[in-house]
Amino acid sequence: MKKTLLVFSLFFTTAAFGQGIGGYINAQPQFYEAPTHPLHASYAPIASEQTLMGGTSYTMTQGDRPAWDFPQAPQIALGDVARELKKKHEQDKKSRVLYEN
């Protein structure tokens, strides 16, 4: 009898705290309305260019710079890399420890 009374009292106190604490949630449905942008896809004349640099002057050039103007890491031939990997693979095949029963 004491156990059931304890269980019911815990249940009812939990329900009472659930109703009183927490906050008020509105039960009315809230519909989502996507924002509209009427001028998003309409035709308009092209605007004039605007500088992003502020009031400073800048220089602009056209053309390509040759590759030797940029620092490059030394290139290793693909064949050399393959040979090194093959040597390492052959060394790894051999067992260093031999177990005998």
N, C-alpha and C positions, 0 to 999 in steps of 0.2 A: 504494500500500500504506500509505503514511504517513497519507494522508487518511482511509482507512477505519478505520485504527487510532485516529486522533484522534476520529472520529465515534463509534465504539463506546465509547471511554473516556469521552467526554462523556455519552453516553447512560447508561452504567452508573453514573457518579458522580451524575448527576441522579436516577436511580432510588434509589440508596443514600441520598442526602439526603432524598428524598421519604419514605422509610420511617422514617428515624431522627428527623427534625425535624418538628415540627408539633404533635403531641399525640395523645393516645389517644382514639379515637372508638369508642364502644360499638356493636357490630353488632346488639345485641338491639333488636327493635322497641319503640317507645314509643307506647303508646296514649293518646289524648287522652280524658279523661273530663270532661264538662261539669259544673261545680259545680251542686249541687242546693240549692234553697231551699224547703223544705217549707212554710214559713209565708208565702211570698210572696203567694199568691193565696187565702189562706183568709179566712173571715169573722171579723171581730173587732169589738167595740164601738168607737165613736168615742171617741178620747181627748179629754181636756179641753184647752182652749187654753193655750198657753204663750207668754209674752212673749219677744220677741227682743231687747228693749232692756236686758236685765239687770235691775238694781234701780232704774233711774231712772223717774221719772214722765213721761208724755207726754200730749199732748192730741190728740183726734181730732175732726174735724168732717166733716159730710156736706154735699154740695151741689156746685154748679158755680160756677166763677169766670167772670165775663164776659170776653170776648176783649180788651176794651180795657185790662184790667189787665196784660196782657203786652206787652212791647215788640215792635213789628212793623216790618219793613223796608218802605219805601215801595213801593207797588205801581205798576207801569207797565202802562198799558192794552195789551191784546193788539193792537189796531189800530195803536197807535204803534210797537210792536215790528215789526209786519209792514211798515209804511211804511219804517222805517229799513233793514230787510233788503232791501227792494225797491230803495231808493236805492243801497245798497252793491253790489247785484248788477248794477245798470245801469252803475255806474261801473267795475266790474271787467270788463265785456264789452269795453270799448274798449281797444285796444292802444295803449300809450304810445310804442312804437317801430315804425316802418314800415321794413321791409326790401324793397329792390328789387334784382332781379338784372340 
